[in-house]
């Protein structure tokens, strides 16, 4: 983890030294620039915090680790981590690794890890392991999301009771009028397989619903749950956040969205309102994959 931090710090230093754009800036939803410290101070008072990332952006991954460390300083073992990048049926093997029961070699060979796990998510898992924190695999197994994409929500009803343990309780609520889902459907307009195109946003919704389910199931009353996910799962308070509020509207939620801009001096109008805090990184920042 120290090597990872050092590498990212070197990237930030070199980039800032040789360009006019800083490596990142943070803005409120209204476009007011704030410091990282102020963002962290406000988010530390929430119960659920969603860090929306661009999956290949090193600055977002670095700040995720920084935020986890700073929130741990305030909340200690009442901090719970969770991530889209781990599927619910891998929770057992993830727990076994965190607890030191199995070797990392076994974990990496048997869990369904993303291709950029080593550079982007391993530091978070190692942090949880070192601090003895819970790390929740919140996402639906991809085979079931694929099933919804092909056949709709109805296909999930035929699964076994054991399989349904890895999914949000059925039937799941679904609002096709949410802008995010409507945009996804529009992207599929003219798709040769029209029925499957209609199911495309439903596959996104079952992911959002399942992540919300496992977050609420594992959060503690006096703690803080920090969740890592792609920005599209929480932008505009939709996706996971929408499902959270269907079940626990009173819970205090904080959101971060990561965006790219050619110029980082101000927040583009199109990015305003995406989240409580918007992390702006230069468009030409190096990518992890």
C-alpha positions as CSV (number, residue, x, y, z in Angstrom):
1,X,0.0,0.0,0.0
2,X,2.9,2.4,0.8
3,X,4.4,1.7,-2.7
4,X,1.0,2.5,-4.3
5,X,0.7,5.8,-2.3
6,X,4.2,6.8,-3.3
7,X,3.6,6.1,-7.0
8,X,0.4,8.1,-7.0
9,X,2.0,11.0,-5.2
10,X,4.8,11.0,-7.8
11,X,2.2,11.1,-10.6
12,X,0.4,14.0,-8.9
13,X,3.7,15.9,-8.3
14,X,5.0,15.5,-11.8
15,X,1.7,16.2,-13.5
16,X,1.2,19.4,-11.4
17,X,4.8,20.6,-11.9
18,X,4.7,20.3,-15.7
19,X,1.2,21.4,-16.6
20,X,-1.1,24.4,-15.8
21,X,-3.8,22.1,-14.5
22,X,-3.6,20.7,-10.9
23,X,-4.0,16.9,-10.7
24,X,-7.5,17.5,-9.3
25,X,-9.9,20.0,-7.9
26,X,-13.0,19.5,-5.7
27,X,-16.3,21.4,-6.1
28,X,-19.6,21.4,-4.4
29,X,-22.7,20.5,-6.4
30,X,-23.2,24.3,-7.1
31,X,-19.7,24.7,-8.4
32,X,-17.9,26.2,-5.4
33,X,-14.4,25.0,-5.0
34,X,-13.6,23.4,-1.7
35,X,-10.6,21.7,-0.1
36,X,-10.3,18.0,0.4
37,X,-10.3,18.6,4.1
38,X,-13.6,20.4,4.0
39,X,-15.2,17.6,1.9
40,X,-13.9,15.0,4.4
41,X,-15.2,17.0,7.3
42,X,-18.7,17.2,5.9
43,X,-18.8,13.5,4.7
44,X,-17.6,12.3,8.1
45,X,-21.0,13.4,9.5
46,X,-23.0,11.2,7.2
47,X,-24.1,7.6,7.7
48,X,-23.6,6.5,4.1
49,X,-21.0,7.9,1.7
50,X,-20.7,6.9,-1.9
51,X,-17.5,7.6,-3.8
52,X,-18.4,7.5,-7.5
53,X,-15.3,6.8,-9.5
54,X,-14.1,6.5,-13.1
55,X,-12.8,3.0,-13.0
56,X,-9.5,3.8,-14.7
57,X,-8.6,7.0,-13.0
58,X,-5.7,6.9,-10.6
59,X,-6.5,10.1,-8.8
60,X,-10.0,8.8,-7.8
61,X,-8.5,5.6,-6.5
62,X,-5.8,7.4,-4.5
63,X,-8.4,9.7,-2.9
64,X,-10.6,6.7,-2.1
65,X,-7.7,5.3,0.0
66,X,-7.0,8.7,1.6
67,X,-10.7,9.2,2.4
68,X,-10.9,5.7,3.9
69,X,-7.9,6.4,6.1
70,X,-9.2,9.8,7.3
71,X,-12.7,8.5,8.1
72,X,-11.1,5.6,10.0
73,X,-9.2,8.1,12.1
74,X,-12.6,9.5,13.2
75,X,-14.8,6.4,13.2
76,X,-12.4,3.6,14.0
77,X,-13.9,0.1,13.7
78,X,-17.4,1.7,13.2
79,X,-16.3,2.3,9.6
80,X,-17.5,-0.3,7.1
81,X,-16.3,-0.5,3.5
82,X,-18.1,-1.9,0.5
83,X,-17.7,-1.9,-3.2
84,X,-19.4,-2.6,-6.5
85,X,-16.3,-4.4,-7.7
86,X,-17.0,-7.4,-5.5
87,X,-20.0,-9.7,-6.0
88,X,-22.1,-11.0,-3.2
89,X,-21.3,-14.6,-3.7
90,X,-17.6,-13.8,-3.1
91,X,-18.3,-12.5,0.4
92,X,-17.2,-15.7,2.1
93,X,-13.8,-15.8,0.3
94,X,-13.3,-12.1,0.9
95,X,-14.0,-12.6,4.6
96,X,-11.6,-15.5,4.7
97,X,-8.8,-13.4,3.2
98,X,-9.6,-10.4,5.5
99,X,-9.5,-12.6,8.5
100,X,-6.2,-14.2,7.5
101,X,-7.7,-17.7,7.1
102,X,-6.5,-18.0,3.5
103,X,-3.6,-16.8,1.5
104,X,-3.8,-13.9,-0.9
105,X,-2.8,-16.3,-3.7
106,X,-6.0,-18.3,-3.1
107,X,-8.1,-15.2,-2.8
108,X,-6.8,-13.8,-6.1
109,X,-7.2,-17.2,-7.9
110,X,-10.7,-17.9,-6.7
111,X,-12.5,-14.6,-6.3
112,X,-14.0,-12.9,-9.4
113,X,-11.6,-9.9,-9.3
114,X,-11.6,-7.1,-11.9
115,X,-8.6,-6.9,-14.2
116,X,-7.4,-3.7,-12.5
117,X,-7.7,-5.2,-9.0
118,X,-4.0,-5.1,-8.2
119,X,-3.5,-1.4,-8.9
120,X,-6.9,0.1,-8.0
121,X,-8.7,-2.0,-5.4
122,X,-6.1,-4.1,-3.6
123,X,-5.0,-1.1,-1.6
124,X,-8.5,-0.7,-0.2
125,X,-8.8,-4.4,0.6
126,X,-5.4,-4.4,2.3
127,X,-6.4,-1.3,4.3
128,X,-9.5,-3.1,5.6
129,X,-7.4,-6.2,6.4
130,X,-4.8,-4.2,8.3
131,X,-7.4,-2.2,10.3
132,X,-9.7,-5.3,10.8
133,X,-12.6,-3.6,9.1
134,X,-15.6,-5.2,7.4
135,X,-15.6,-5.0,3.6
136,X,-18.9,-5.9,2.0
137,X,-19.2,-7.4,-1.5
138,X,-22.3,-5.6,-2.5
139,X,-22.9,-6.3,-6.2
140,X,-25.2,-8.9,-7.7
141,X,-23.3,-11.8,-9.3
142,X,-22.8,-10.8,-12.9
143,X,-24.5,-14.0,-14.2
144,X,-27.8,-12.8,-12.7
145,X,-27.5,-9.3,-14.0
146,X,-26.9,-10.8,-17.4
147,X,-30.0,-12.9,-17.0
148,X,-32.1,-9.8,-16.4
149,X,-30.5,-8.1,-19.4
150,X,-31.7,-11.0,-21.6
151,X,-35.1,-11.9,-20.0
152,X,-36.1,-9.2,-17.6
153,X,-36.8,-9.3,-13.8
154,X,-39.1,-12.2,-14.3
155,X,-36.2,-14.5,-15.0
156,X,-35.0,-14.1,-11.4
157,X,-38.1,-15.6,-10.0
158,X,-37.1,-19.1,-11.2
159,X,-33.8,-19.0,-9.3
160,X,-33.3,-21.2,-6.2
161,X,-33.7,-19.8,-2.7
162,X,-29.9,-20.1,-2.3
163,X,-29.3,-18.0,-5.4
164,X,-31.8,-15.4,-4.3
165,X,-29.7,-14.8,-1.2
166,X,-27.2,-12.9,-3.5
167,X,-29.9,-10.5,-4.9
168,X,-32.1,-7.8,-3.5
169,X,-35.5,-9.2,-2.2
170,X,-37.9,-9.8,-5.1
171,X,-39.8,-8.2,-6.6
172,X,-37.6,-5.1,-6.8
173,X,-39.0,-1.6,-7.3
174,X,-38.3,-0.1,-10.7
175,X,-38.9,3.4,-12.1
176,X,-38.2,3.5,-15.8
177,X,-38.8,7.2,-15.7
178,X,-35.6,7.9,-13.8
179,X,-33.4,10.0,-16.1
180,X,-30.4,7.7,-15.7
181,X,-32.4,4.6,-16.8
182,X,-34.1,6.6,-19.6
183,X,-30.7,7.6,-20.9
184,X,-29.5,4.0,-20.9
185,X,-32.6,3.0,-22.9
186,X,-32.1,5.8,-25.3
187,X,-28.6,4.6,-25.9
188,X,-30.1,1.2,-27.0
189,X,-32.5,2.8,-29.4
190,X,-32.5,1.0,-32.7
191,X,-30.9,-2.1,-31.1
192,X,-31.6,-5.1,-33.3
193,X,-32.8,-7.1,-30.3
194,X,-35.6,-4.7,-29.2
195,X,-36.8,-6.8,-26.2
196,X,-33.3,-7.1,-24.8
197,X,-32.7,-3.4,-25.3
198,X,-35.7,-2.7,-23.0
199,X,-34.1,-4.9,-20.4
200,X,-30.8,-3.1,-20.5
201,X,-31.6,-0.5,-17.9
202,X,-33.3,-3.2,-15.8
203,X,-30.0,-5.0,-15.5
204,X,-28.5,-1.7,-14.2
205,X,-31.4,-1.4,-11.8
206,X,-31.0,-4.9,-10.3
207,X,-27.3,-4.0,-9.6
208,X,-28.4,-0.8,-7.9
209,X,-31.1,-2.5,-5.9
210,X,-28.8,-5.3,-4.8
211,X,-26.0,-2.9,-3.8
212,X,-28.5,-0.8,-1.8
213,X,-29.8,-4.0,-0.1
214,X,-26.4,-5.2,1.1
215,X,-25.4,-1.7,2.2
216,X,-28.4,-1.4,4.4
217,X,-28.1,-4.9,5.6
218,X,-24.5,-4.3,6.8
219,X,-24.5,-0.7,7.9
220,X,-24.4,0.0,11.7
221,X,-26.6,2.5,13.5
222,X,-23.6,4.5,14.9
223,X,-21.1,3.9,12.1
224,X,-20.4,5.1,8.6
225,X,-20.5,3.0,5.5
226,X,-18.1,4.1,2.7
227,X,-19.0,2.6,-0.7
228,X,-17.0,2.6,-3.9
229,X,-18.8,2.4,-7.2
230,X,-18.9,3.8,-10.7
231,X,-20.3,7.3,-10.9
232,X,-23.3,6.2,-12.9
233,X,-24.6,4.2,-10.0
234,X,-25.0,7.3,-7.8
235,X,-25.0,10.4,-10.0
236,X,-27.9,12.8,-9.5
237,X,-28.9,10.9,-6.4
238,X,-30.2,8.1,-8.6
239,X,-29.3,4.4,-8.8
240,X,-28.2,3.0,-5.5
241,X,-29.2,6.2,-3.6
242,X,-32.7,6.0,-5.0
243,X,-33.1,2.5,-3.7
244,X,-31.6,3.4,-0.4
245,X,-34.2,6.2,0.0
246,X,-37.1,3.9,-0.9
247,X,-36.3,1.9,2.2
248,X,-34.7,4.3,4.6
249,X,-35.5,7.9,3.5
250,X,-34.2,9.3,6.7
251,X,-30.6,8.0,6.5
252,X,-28.0,10.7,5.9
253,X,-26.2,10.2,2.5
254,X,-23.2,11.9,1.1
255,X,-22.0,11.5,-2.5
256,X,-18.9,12.1,-4.6
257,X,-18.8,12.0,-8.4
258,X,-15.6,11.9,-10.5
259,X,-15.6,13.7,-13.9
260,X,-13.0,14.7,-16.5
261,X,-12.6,18.2,-17.9
262,X,-10.0,19.7,-20.2
263,X,-9.9,22.7,-17.9
264,X,-10.2,22.2,-14.2
265,X,-10.4,25.8,-13.0
266,X,-14.2,25.7,-12.7
267,X,-16.9,23.1,-12.7
268,X,-18.6,22.7,-16.1
269,X,-22.3,23.5,-16.0
270,X,-23.1,20.0,-17.2
271,X,-21.4,18.5,-14.2
272,X,-23.2,20.6,-11.6
273,X,-25.6,18.8,-9.4
274,X,-24.1,15.3,-10.1
275,X,-23.2,14.8,-6.4
276,X,-22.6,16.7,-3.1
277,X,-19.0,16.9,-4.2
278,X,-17.6,16.6,-7.7
279,X,-14.0,15.5,-8.1
280,X,-12.6,17.1,-11.3
281,X,-9.6,15.5,-12.9
282,X,-7.8,16.6,-16.2
283,X,-9.0,14.7,-19.2
284,X,-5.4,13.8,-20.2
285,X,-4.5,12.4,-16.8
286,X,-2.9,9.0,-17.1
287,X,-5.2,6.0,-16.9
288,X,-4.6,2.7,-15.0
289,X,-6.0,0.6,-17.8
